């Protein structure tokens, strides 16, 4: 178990080792969920196909 401290704004720092295990990088969005036992579950937000639609620029190309 790892301990961390909150700051006045309510933010916490997630230790680097935990971020690496979850494959979370700076700028990523995470989901958080309060569990019935009072614990908090943190996991990387996954994207649906509709979330990324149009993000890639289409190149006109001739496919063979």
N, CA, C, O and CB atoms as a CASP TS submission, in Angstrom:
PFRMAT TS
TARGET T0000
AUTHOR 0000-0000-0000
METHOD Language model
MODEL 1
PARENT N/A
ATOM      1  N   UNK     1       0.857  -1.176   0.000  1.00  0.00           N
ATOM      2  CA  UNK     1       0.000   0.000   0.000  1.00  0.00           C
ATOM      3  C   UNK     1       0.896   1.229   0.000  1.00  0.00           C
ATOM      4  O   UNK     1       1.947   1.250   0.640  1.00  0.00           O
ATOM      5  CB  UNK     1      -0.971   0.004   1.228  1.00  0.00           C
ATOM      6  N   UNK     2       0.458   2.264  -0.735  1.00  0.00           N
ATOM      7  CA  UNK     2       1.212   3.503  -0.844  1.00  0.00           C
ATOM      8  C   UNK     2       0.375   4.649  -0.297  1.00  0.00           C
ATOM      9  O   UNK     2      -0.829   4.723  -0.543  1.00  0.00           O
ATOM     10  CB  UNK     2       1.624   3.775  -2.310  1.00  0.00           C
ATOM     11  N   UNK     3       1.014   5.536   0.441  1.00  0.00           N
ATOM     12  CA  UNK     3       0.319   6.707   0.999  1.00  0.00           C
ATOM     13  C   UNK     3       0.637   7.942   0.167  1.00  0.00           C
ATOM     14  O   UNK     3       1.720   8.054  -0.406  1.00  0.00           O
ATOM     15  CB  UNK     3       0.722   6.939   2.483  1.00  0.00           C
ATOM     16  N   UNK     4      -0.316   8.867   0.105  1.00  0.00           N
ATOM     17  CA  UNK     4      -0.117  10.146  -0.565  1.00  0.00           C
ATOM     18  C   UNK     4      -0.877  11.206   0.226  1.00  0.00           C
ATOM     19  O   UNK     4      -1.644  10.871   1.128  1.00  0.00           O
ATOM     20  CB  UNK     4      -0.595  10.094  -2.061  1.00  0.00           C
ATOM     21  N   UNK     5      -0.673  12.473  -0.101  1.00  0.00           N
ATOM     22  CA  UNK     5      -1.283  13.572   0.640  1.00  0.00           C
ATOM     23  C   UNK     5      -2.141  14.413  -0.288  1.00  0.00           C
ATOM     24  O   UNK     5      -1.786  14.621  -1.448  1.00  0.00           O
ATOM     25  CB  UNK     5      -0.208  14.442   1.312  1.00  0.00           C
ATOM     26  N   UNK     6      -3.268  14.895   0.215  1.00  0.00           N
ATOM     27  CA  UNK     6      -4.096  15.805  -0.569  1.00  0.00           C
ATOM     28  C   UNK     6      -3.611  17.234  -0.363  1.00  0.00           C
ATOM     29  O   UNK     6      -2.964  17.548   0.636  1.00  0.00           O
ATOM     30  CB  UNK     6      -5.591  15.671  -0.178  1.00  0.00           C
ATOM     31  N   UNK     7      -3.936  18.100  -1.332  1.00  0.00           N
ATOM     32  CA  UNK     7      -3.645  19.519  -1.183  1.00  0.00           C
ATOM     33  C   UNK     7      -4.961  20.268  -1.038  1.00  0.00           C
ATOM     34  O   UNK     7      -6.032  19.677  -1.176  1.00  0.00           O
ATOM     35  CB  UNK     7      -2.822  20.060  -2.393  1.00  0.00           C
ATOM     36  N   UNK     8      -4.887  21.568  -0.760  1.00  0.00           N
ATOM     37  CA  UNK     8      -6.089  22.361  -0.480  1.00  0.00           C
ATOM     38  C   UNK     8      -7.188  22.221  -1.525  1.00  0.00           C
ATOM     39  O   UNK     8      -8.370  22.243  -1.182  1.00  0.00           O
ATOM     40  CB  UNK     8      -5.719  23.798  -0.362  1.00  0.00           C
ATOM     41  N   UNK     9      -6.820  22.079  -2.786  1.00  0.00           N
ATOM     42  CA  UNK     9      -7.825  21.985  -3.848  1.00  0.00           C
ATOM     43  C   UNK     9      -8.458  20.597  -3.930  1.00  0.00           C
ATOM     44  O   UNK     9      -9.378  20.377  -4.719  1.00  0.00           O
ATOM     45  CB  UNK     9      -7.198  22.338  -5.186  1.00  0.00           C
ATOM     46  N   UNK    10      -7.965  19.655  -3.112  1.00  0.00           N
ATOM     47  CA  UNK    10      -8.504  18.300  -3.126  1.00  0.00           C
ATOM     48  C   UNK    10      -7.757  17.361  -4.050  1.00  0.00           C
ATOM     49  O   UNK    10      -8.117  16.189  -4.152  1.00  0.00           O
ATOM     50  CB  UNK    10      -9.935  18.335  -3.519  1.00  0.00           C
ATOM     51  N   UNK    11      -6.730  17.843  -4.726  1.00  0.00           N
ATOM     52  CA  UNK    11      -5.958  17.000  -5.629  1.00  0.00           C
ATOM     53  C   UNK    11      -5.061  16.059  -4.843  1.00  0.00           C
ATOM     54  O   UNK    11      -4.590  16.377  -3.751  1.00  0.00           O
ATOM     55  CB  UNK    11      -5.123  17.857  -6.584  1.00  0.00           C
ATOM     56  N   UNK    12      -4.838  14.888  -5.433  1.00  0.00           N
ATOM     57  CA  UNK    12      -3.883  13.937  -4.870  1.00  0.00           C
ATOM     58  C   UNK    12      -2.863  13.608  -5.950  1.00  0.00           C
ATOM     59  O   UNK    12      -3.135  13.761  -7.141  1.00  0.00           O
ATOM     60  CB  UNK    12      -4.598  12.638  -4.349  1.00  0.00           C
ATOM     61  N   UNK    13      -1.706  13.162  -5.532  1.00  0.00           N
ATOM     62  CA  UNK    13      -0.684  12.716  -6.468  1.00  0.00           C
ATOM     63  C   UNK    13      -0.676  11.198  -6.457  1.00  0.00           C
ATOM     64  O   UNK    13      -0.529  10.573  -5.406  1.00  0.00           O
ATOM     65  CB  UNK    13       0.723  13.295  -6.104  1.00  0.00           C
ATOM     66  N   UNK    14      -0.836  10.612  -7.631  1.00  0.00           N
ATOM     67  CA  UNK    14      -0.758   9.159  -7.763  1.00  0.00           C
ATOM     68  C   UNK    14       0.707   8.830  -8.016  1.00  0.00           C
ATOM     69  O   UNK    14       1.309   9.377  -8.940  1.00  0.00           O
ATOM     70  CB  UNK    14      -1.696   8.612  -8.927  1.00  0.00           C
ATOM     71  N   UNK    15       1.289   7.951  -7.214  1.00  0.00           N
ATOM     72  CA  UNK    15       2.700   7.614  -7.384  1.00  0.00           C
ATOM     73  C   UNK    15       3.017   7.112  -8.790  1.00  0.00           C
ATOM     74  O   UNK    15       2.218   6.418  -9.419  1.00  0.00           O
ATOM     75  CB  UNK    15       3.106   6.570  -6.370  1.00  0.00           C
ATOM     76  N   UNK    16       4.201   7.482  -9.262  1.00  0.00           N
ATOM     77  CA  UNK    16       4.641   7.141 -10.611  1.00  0.00           C
ATOM     78  C   UNK    16       4.541   5.643 -10.895  1.00  0.00           C
ATOM     79  O   UNK    16       4.154   5.237 -11.991  1.00  0.00           O
ATOM     80  CB  UNK    16       6.065   7.607 -10.819  1.00  0.00           C
ATOM     81  N   UNK    17       4.893   4.823  -9.899  1.00  0.00           N
ATOM     82  CA  UNK    17       4.863   3.371 -10.094  1.00  0.00           C
ATOM     83  C   UNK    17       3.447   2.887 -10.414  1.00  0.00           C
ATOM     84  O   UNK    17       3.265   2.001 -11.250  1.00  0.00           O
ATOM     85  CB  UNK    17       5.397   2.653  -8.843  1.00  0.00           C
ATOM     86  N   UNK    18       2.449   3.468  -9.750  1.00  0.00           N
ATOM     87  CA  UNK    18       1.054   3.080 -10.008  1.00  0.00           C
ATOM     88  C   UNK    18       0.609   3.550 -11.389  1.00  0.00           C
ATOM     89  O   UNK    18      -0.109   2.833 -12.085  1.00  0.00           O
ATOM     90  CB  UNK    18       0.120   3.662  -8.925  1.00  0.00           C
ATOM     91  N   UNK    19       1.026   4.742 -11.787  1.00  0.00           N
ATOM     92  CA  UNK    19       0.680   5.243 -13.115  1.00  0.00           C
ATOM     93  C   UNK    19       1.273   4.340 -14.196  1.00  0.00           C
ATOM     94  O   UNK    19       0.631   4.075 -15.212  1.00  0.00           O
ATOM     95  CB  UNK    19       1.178   6.692 -13.293  1.00  0.00           C
ATOM     96  N   UNK    20       2.492   3.875 -13.971  1.00  0.00           N
ATOM     97  CA  UNK    20       3.134   2.985 -14.943  1.00  0.00           C
ATOM     98  C   UNK    20       2.385   1.670 -15.058  1.00  0.00           C
ATOM     99  O   UNK    20       2.194   1.164 -16.165  1.00  0.00           O
ATOM    100  CB  UNK    20       4.589   2.723 -14.553  1.00  0.00           C
ATOM    101  N   UNK    21       1.959   1.109 -13.942  1.00  0.00           N
ATOM    102  CA  UNK    21       1.211  -0.156 -13.953  1.00  0.00           C
ATOM    103  C   UNK    21      -0.089   0.000 -14.736  1.00  0.00           C
ATOM    104  O   UNK    21      -0.499  -0.911 -15.455  1.00  0.00           O
ATOM    105  CB  UNK    21       0.912  -0.627 -12.510  1.00  0.00           C
ATOM    106  N   UNK    22      -0.739   1.163 -14.594  1.00  0.00           N
ATOM    107  CA  UNK    22      -2.008   1.423 -15.272  1.00  0.00           C
ATOM    108  C   UNK    22      -1.834   1.968 -16.690  1.00  0.00           C
ATOM    109  O   UNK    22      -2.815   2.189 -17.399  1.00  0.00           O
ATOM    110  CB  UNK    22      -2.823   2.393 -14.462  1.00  0.00           C
ATOM    111  N   UNK    23      -0.580   2.185 -17.098  1.00  0.00           N
ATOM    112  CA  UNK    23      -0.268   2.756 -18.422  1.00  0.00           C
ATOM    113  C   UNK    23      -0.916   4.126 -18.592  1.00  0.00           C
ATOM    114  O   UNK    23      -1.431   4.448 -19.663  1.00  0.00           O
ATOM    115  CB  UNK    23      -0.740   1.810 -19.548  1.00  0.00           C
ATOM    116  N   UNK    24      -0.888   4.930 -17.529  1.00  0.00           N
ATOM    117  CA  UNK    24      -1.435   6.288 -17.555  1.00  0.00           C
ATOM    118  C   UNK    24      -0.281   7.264 -17.719  1.00  0.00           C
ATOM    119  O   UNK    24       0.712   7.203 -16.994  1.00  0.00           O
ATOM    120  CB  UNK    24      -2.255   6.603 -16.256  1.00  0.00           C
ATOM    121  N   UNK    25      -0.426   8.167 -18.687  1.00  0.00           N
ATOM    122  CA  UNK    25       0.605   9.164 -18.960  1.00  0.00           C
ATOM    123  C   UNK    25       0.062  10.561 -18.695  1.00  0.00           C
ATOM    124  O   UNK    25      -1.149  10.753 -18.588  1.00  0.00           O
ATOM    125  CB  UNK    25       1.110   9.048 -20.413  1.00  0.00           C
ATOM    126  N   UNK    26       0.954  11.529 -18.591  1.00  0.00           N
ATOM    127  CA  UNK    26       0.565  12.912 -18.381  1.00  0.00           C
ATOM    128  C   UNK    26      -0.463  13.332 -19.429  1.00  0.00           C
ATOM    129  O   UNK    26      -0.256  13.124 -20.625  1.00  0.00           O
ATOM    130  CB  UNK    26       1.796  13.835 -18.428  1.00  0.00           C
ATOM    131  N   UNK    27      -1.557  13.915 -18.984  1.00  0.00           N
ATOM    132  CA  UNK    27      -2.606  14.384 -19.891  1.00  0.00           C
ATOM    133  C   UNK    27      -3.707  13.371 -20.143  1.00  0.00           C
ATOM    134  O   UNK    27      -4.752  13.726 -20.688  1.00  0.00           O
ATOM    135  CB  UNK    27      -2.002  14.771 -21.190  1.00  0.00           C
ATOM    136  N   UNK    28      -3.501  12.115 -19.761  1.00  0.00           N
ATOM    137  CA  UNK    28      -4.538  11.097 -19.939  1.00  0.00           C
ATOM    138  C   UNK    28      -5.727  11.382 -19.017  1.00  0.00           C
ATOM    139  O   UNK    28      -5.580  12.019 -17.974  1.00  0.00           O
ATOM    140  CB  UNK    28      -3.968   9.684 -19.662  1.00  0.00           C
ATOM    141  N   UNK    29      -6.874  10.911 -19.410  1.00  0.00           N
ATOM    142  CA  UNK    29      -8.075  11.020 -18.588  1.00  0.00           C
ATOM    143  C   UNK    29      -8.275   9.703 -17.864  1.00  0.00           C
ATOM    144  O   UNK    29      -8.093   8.632 -18.443  1.00  0.00           O
ATOM    145  CB  UNK    29      -9.325  11.384 -19.447  1.00  0.00           C
ATOM    146  N   UNK    30      -8.654   9.786 -16.587  1.00  0.00           N
ATOM    147  CA  UNK    30      -8.929   8.584 -15.812  1.00  0.00           C
ATOM    148  C   UNK    30     -10.355   8.626 -15.301  1.00  0.00           C
ATOM    149  O   UNK    30     -10.923   9.700 -15.102  1.00  0.00           O
ATOM    150  CB  UNK    30      -7.937   8.442 -14.642  1.00  0.00           C
ATOM    151  N   UNK    31     -10.925   7.464 -15.094  1.00  0.00           N
ATOM    152  CA  UNK    31     -12.234   7.346 -14.452  1.00  0.00           C
ATOM    153  C   UNK    31     -11.994   6.946 -13.010  1.00  0.00           C
ATOM    154  O   UNK    31     -11.066   6.194 -12.710  1.00  0.00           O
ATOM    155  CB  UNK    31     -13.157   6.306 -15.189  1.00  0.00           C
ATOM    156  N   UNK    32     -12.834   7.452 -12.118  1.00  0.00           N
ATOM    157  CA  UNK    32     -12.753   7.103 -10.703  1.00  0.00           C
ATOM    158  C   UNK    32     -14.131   6.684 -10.243  1.00  0.00           C
ATOM    159  O   UNK    32     -15.145   7.235 -10.670  1.00  0.00           O
ATOM    160  CB  UNK    32     -12.214   8.289  -9.849  1.00  0.00           C
ATOM    161  N   UNK    33     -14.149   5.696  -9.360  1.00  0.00           N
ATOM    162  CA  UNK    33     -15.409   5.155  -8.877  1.00  0.00           C
ATOM    163  C   UNK    33     -15.274   4.858  -7.382  1.00  0.00           C
ATOM    164  O   UNK    33     -14.298   4.241  -6.954  1.00  0.00           O
ATOM    165  CB  UNK    33     -15.810   3.871  -9.671  1.00  0.00           C
ATOM    166  N   UNK    34     -16.246   5.296  -6.599  1.00  0.00           N
ATOM    167  CA  UNK    34     -16.274   4.973  -5.178  1.00  0.00           C
ATOM    168  C   UNK    34     -16.950   3.624  -5.011  1.00  0.00           C
ATOM    169  O   UNK    34     -18.057   3.406  -5.503  1.00  0.00           O
ATOM    170  CB  UNK    34     -17.010   6.076  -4.356  1.00  0.00           C
ATOM    171  N   UNK    35     -16.282   2.736  -4.323  1.00  0.00           N
ATOM    172  CA  UNK    35     -16.782   1.382  -4.116  1.00  0.00           C
ATOM    173  C   UNK    35     -17.605   1.320  -2.820  1.00  0.00           C
ATOM    174  O   UNK    35     -17.427   2.159  -1.937  1.00  0.00           O
ATOM    175  CB  UNK    35     -15.606   0.369  -4.067  1.00  0.00           C
ATOM    176  N   UNK    36     -18.502   0.332  -2.701  1.00  0.00           N
ATOM    177  CA  UNK    36     -19.347   0.216  -1.509  1.00  0.00           C
ATOM    178  C   UNK    36     -18.568   0.148  -0.187  1.00  0.00           C
ATOM    179  O   UNK    36     -19.074   0.565   0.855  1.00  0.00           O
ATOM    180  CB  UNK    36     -20.206  -1.004  -1.633  1.00  0.00           C
ATOM    181  N   UNK    37     -17.340  -0.378  -0.233  1.00  0.00           N
ATOM    182  CA  UNK    37     -16.548  -0.491   0.999  1.00  0.00           C
ATOM    183  C   UNK    37     -15.804   0.800   1.341  1.00  0.00           C
ATOM    184  O   UNK    37     -15.064   0.850   2.324  1.00  0.00           O
ATOM    185  CB  UNK    37     -15.552  -1.629   0.870  1.00  0.00           C
ATOM    186  N   UNK    38     -16.002   1.858   0.518  1.00  0.00           N
ATOM    187  CA  UNK    38     -15.353   3.150   0.772  1.00  0.00           C
ATOM    188  C   UNK    38     -14.044   3.343   0.034  1.00  0.00           C
ATOM    189  O   UNK    38     -13.471   4.431   0.072  1.00  0.00           O
ATOM    190  CB  UNK    38     -15.108   3.306   2.228  1.00  0.00           C
ATOM    191  N   UNK    39     -13.563   2.312  -0.634  1.00  0.00           N
ATOM    192  CA  UNK    39     -12.338   2.452  -1.416  1.00  0.00           C
ATOM    193  C   UNK    39     -12.652   3.161  -2.734  1.00  0.00           C
ATOM    194  O   UNK    39     -13.814   3.286  -3.120  1.00  0.00           O
ATOM    195  CB  UNK    39     -11.689   1.064  -1.679  1.00  0.00           C
ATOM    196  N   UNK    40     -11.619   3.617  -3.407  1.00  0.00           N
ATOM    197  CA  UNK    40     -11.773   4.298  -4.690  1.00  0.00           C
ATOM    198  C   UNK    40     -11.051   3.497  -5.751  1.00  0.00           C
ATOM    199  O   UNK    40      -9.911   3.078  -5.550  1.00  0.00           O
ATOM    200  CB  UNK    40     -11.231   5.754  -4.631  1.00  0.00           C
ATOM    201  N   UNK    41     -11.693   3.286  -6.854  1.00  0.00           N
ATOM    202  CA  UNK    41     -11.132   2.564  -7.997  1.00  0.00           C
ATOM    203  C   UNK    41     -10.742   3.595  -9.050  1.00  0.00           C
ATOM    204  O   UNK    41     -11.564   4.423  -9.442  1.00  0.00           O
ATOM    205  CB  UNK    41     -12.154   1.512  -8.577  1.00  0.00           C
ATOM    206  N   UNK    42      -9.506   3.549  -9.506  1.00  0.00           N
ATOM    207  CA  UNK    42      -9.009   4.465 -10.539  1.00  0.00           C
ATOM    208  C   UNK    42      -8.567   3.622 -11.721  1.00  0.00           C
ATOM    209  O   UNK    42      -7.824   2.655 -11.555  1.00  0.00           O
ATOM    210  CB  UNK    42      -7.827   5.365 -10.006  1.00  0.00           C
ATOM    211  N   UNK    43      -9.020   3.983 -12.915  1.00  0.00           N
ATOM    212  CA  UNK    43      -8.614   3.229 -14.090  1.00  0.00           C
ATOM    213  C   UNK    43      -8.573   4.154 -15.299  1.00  0.00           C
ATOM    214  O   UNK    43      -9.302   5.145 -15.352  1.00  0.00           O
ATOM    215  CB  UNK    43      -9.570   2.043 -14.341  1.00  0.00           C
ATOM    216  N   UNK    44      -7.711   3.828 -16.281  1.00  0.00           N
ATOM    217  CA  UNK    44      -7.598   4.676 -17.465  1.00  0.00           C
ATOM    218  C   UNK    44      -8.915   4.710 -18.225  1.00  0.00           C
ATOM    219  O   UNK    44      -9.582   3.686 -18.374  1.00  0.00           O
ATOM    220  CB  UNK    44      -6.469   4.180 -18.381  1.00  0.00           C
ATOM    221  N   UNK    45      -9.284   5.885 -18.699  1.00  0.00           N
ATOM    222  CA  UNK    45     -10.509   6.005 -19.499  1.00  0.00           C
ATOM    223  C   UNK    45     -10.216   5.438 -20.878  1.00  0.00           C
ATOM    224  O   UNK    45      -9.258   5.835 -21.540  1.00  0.00           O
ATOM    225  CB  UNK    45     -11.002   7.500 -19.592  1.00  0.00           C
ATOM    226  N   UNK    46     -11.042   4.523 -21.289  1.00  0.00           N
ATOM    227  CA  UNK    46     -10.889   3.946 -22.619  1.00  0.00           C
ATOM    228  C   UNK    46     -11.764   4.719 -23.588  1.00  0.00           C
ATOM    229  O   UNK    46     -12.802   5.261 -23.210  1.00  0.00           O
ATOM    230  CB  UNK    46     -11.255   2.435 -22.624  1.00  0.00           C
ATOM    231  N   UNK    47     -11.344   4.764 -24.813  1.00  0.00           N
ATOM    232  CA  UNK    47     -12.075   5.495 -25.835  1.00  0.00           C
ATOM    233  C   UNK    47     -12.898   4.543 -26.684  1.00  0.00           C
ATOM    234  O   UNK    47     -12.465   3.434 -26.997  1.00  0.00           O
ATOM    235  CB  UNK    47     -11.116   6.297 -26.713  1.00  0.00           C
ATOM    236  N   UNK    48     -14.083   4.989 -27.049  1.00  0.00           N
ATOM    237  CA  UNK    48     -14.912   4.256 -27.998  1.00  0.00           C
ATOM    238  C   UNK    48     -14.541   4.719 -29.399  1.00  0.00           C
ATOM    239  O   UNK    48     -13.949   5.785 -29.564  1.00  0.00           O
ATOM    240  CB  UNK    48     -16.438   4.471 -27.715  1.00  0.00           C
ATOM    241  N   UNK    49     -14.880   3.940 -30.391  1.00  0.00           N
ATOM    242  CA  UNK    49     -14.593   4.311 -31.773  1.00  0.00           C
ATOM    243  C   UNK    49     -15.191   5.676 -32.104  1.00  0.00           C
ATOM    244  O   UNK    49     -14.589   6.452 -32.846  1.00  0.00           O
ATOM    245  CB  UNK    49     -15.135   3.246 -32.738  1.00  0.00           C
ATOM    246  N   UNK    50     -16.368   5.974 -31.560  1.00  0.00           N
ATOM    247  CA  UNK    50     -17.008   7.268 -31.847  1.00  0.00           C
ATOM    248  C   UNK    50     -16.239   8.428 -31.212  1.00  0.00           C
ATOM    249  O   UNK    50     -16.333   9.559 -31.689  1.00  0.00           O
ATOM    250  CB  UNK    50     -18.461   7.267 -31.341  1.00  0.00           C
ATOM    251  N   UNK    51     -15.472   8.164 -30.132  1.00  0.00           N
ATOM    252  CA  UNK    51     -14.677   9.206 -29.497  1.00  0.00           C
ATOM    253  C   UNK    51     -13.510   9.650 -30.377  1.00  0.00           C
ATOM    254  O   UNK    51     -13.092  10.807 -30.323  1.00  0.00           O
ATOM    255  CB  UNK    51     -14.158   8.719 -28.159  1.00  0.00           C
ATOM    256  N   UNK    52     -12.988   8.734 -31.185  1.00  0.00           N
ATOM    257  CA  UNK    52     -11.811   9.048 -31.993  1.00  0.00           C
ATOM    258  C   UNK    52     -12.133   9.268 -33.463  1.00  0.00           C
ATOM    259  O   UNK    52     -11.243   9.591 -34.250  1.00  0.00           O
ATOM    260  CB  UNK    52     -10.805   7.947 -31.868  1.00  0.00           C
ATOM    261  N   UNK    53     -13.379   9.100 -33.836  1.00  0.00           N
ATOM    262  CA  UNK    53     -13.767   9.291 -35.232  1.00  0.00           C
ATOM    263  C   UNK    53     -13.402  10.700 -35.684  1.00  0.00           C
ATOM    264  O   UNK    53     -13.748  11.685 -35.031  1.00  0.00           O
ATOM    265  CB  UNK    53     -15.280   9.038 -35.421  1.00  0.00           C
ATOM    266  N   UNK    54     -12.706  10.780 -36.798  1.00  0.00           N
ATOM    267  CA  UNK    54     -12.328  12.074 -37.348  1.00  0.00           C
ATOM    268  C   UNK    54     -11.034  12.636 -36.794  1.00  0.00           C
ATOM    269  O   UNK    54     -10.612  13.711 -37.219  1.00  0.00           O
ATOM    270  CB  UNK    54     -13.411  13.041 -37.108  1.00  0.00           C
ATOM    271  N   UNK    55     -10.388  11.950 -35.861  1.00  0.00           N
ATOM    272  CA  UNK    55      -9.140  12.456 -35.291  1.00  0.00           C
ATOM    273  C   UNK    55      -7.972  12.325 -36.262  1.00  0.00           C
ATOM    274  O   UNK    55      -7.044  13.133 -36.235  1.00  0.00           O
ATOM    275  CB  UNK    55      -8.820  11.721 -34.002  1.00  0.00           C
ATOM    276  N   UNK    56      -8.017  11.324 -37.105  1.00  0.00           N
ATOM    277  CA  UNK    56      -6.942  11.113 -38.052  1.00  0.00           C
ATOM    278  C   UNK    56      -7.267  11.798 -39.372  1.00  0.00           C
ATOM    279  O   UNK    56      -8.385  11.715 -39.881  1.00  0.00           O
ATOM    280  CB  UNK    56      -6.695   9.615 -38.266  1.00  0.00           C
ATOM    281  N   UNK    57      -6.276  12.466 -39.901  1.00  0.00           N
ATOM    282  CA  UNK    57      -6.462  13.152 -41.185  1.00  0.00           C
ATOM    283  C   UNK    57      -6.406  12.107 -42.290  1.00  0.00           C
ATOM    284  O   UNK    57      -5.501  11.275 -42.338  1.00  0.00           O
ATOM    285  CB  UNK    57      -5.375  14.268 -41.408  1.00  0.00           C
ATOM    286  N   UNK    58      -7.383  12.170 -43.167  1.00  0.00           N
ATOM    287  CA  UNK    58      -7.437  11.217 -44.280  1.00  0.00           C
ATOM    288  C   UNK    58      -6.545  11.706 -45.404  1.00  0.00           C
ATOM    289  O   UNK    58      -6.585  12.876 -45.784  1.00  0.00           O
ATOM    290  CB  UNK    58      -8.890  11.025 -44.784  1.00  0.00           C
ATOM    291  N   UNK    59      -5.736  10.792 -45.933  1.00  0.00           N
ATOM    292  CA  UNK    59      -4.928  11.096 -47.102  1.00  0.00           C
ATOM    293  C   UNK    59      -5.602  10.417 -48.291  1.00  0.00           C
ATOM    294  O   UNK    59      -5.971   9.244 -48.236  1.00  0.00           O
ATOM    295  CB  UNK    59      -3.432  10.616 -46.924  1.00  0.00           C
ATOM    296  N   UNK    60      -5.747  11.168 -49.337  1.00  0.00           N
ATOM    297  CA  UNK    60      -6.279  10.536 -50.559  1.00  0.00           C
ATOM    298  C   UNK    60      -5.204   9.634 -51.123  1.00  0.00           C
ATOM    299  O   UNK    60      -4.082  10.068 -51.387  1.00  0.00           O
ATOM    300  CB  UNK    60      -6.728  11.606 -51.624  1.00  0.00           C
ATOM    301  N   UNK    61      -5.553   8.391 -51.303  1.00  0.00           N
ATOM    302  CA  UNK    61      -4.587   7.442 -51.857  1.00  0.00           C
ATOM    303  C   UNK    61      -5.345   6.436 -52.724  1.00  0.00           C
ATOM    304  O   UNK    61      -6.539   6.200 -52.541  1.00  0.00           O
ATOM    305  CB  UNK    61      -3.783   6.713 -50.717  1.00  0.00           C
ATOM    306  N   UNK    62      -4.639   5.874 -53.638  1.00  0.00           N
ATOM    307  CA  UNK    62      -5.190   4.839 -54.490  1.00  0.00           C
ATOM    308  C   UNK    62      -4.767   3.503 -53.922  1.00  0.00           C
ATOM    309  O   UNK    62      -3.576   3.204 -53.836  1.00  0.00           O
ATOM    310  CB  UNK    62      -4.725   5.000 -55.965  1.00  0.00           C
ATOM    311  N   UNK    63      -5.720   2.717 -53.542  1.00  0.00           N
ATOM    312  CA  UNK    63      -5.425   1.400 -52.987  1.00  0.00           C
ATOM    313  C   UNK    63      -5.421   0.381 -54.101  1.00  0.00           C
ATOM    314  O   UNK    63      -6.263   0.427 -54.998  1.00  0.00           O
ATOM    315  CB  UNK    63      -6.444   1.010 -51.899  1.00  0.00           C
ATOM    316  N   UNK    64      -4.485  -0.529 -54.049  1.00  0.00           N
ATOM    317  CA  UNK    64      -4.377  -1.547 -55.097  1.00  0.00           C
ATOM    318  C   UNK    64      -5.013  -2.816 -54.618  1.00  0.00           C
ATOM    319  O   UNK    64      -5.034  -3.808 -55.346  1.00  0.00           O
ATOM    320  CB  UNK    64      -2.912  -1.797 -55.493  1.00  0.00           C
TER
END
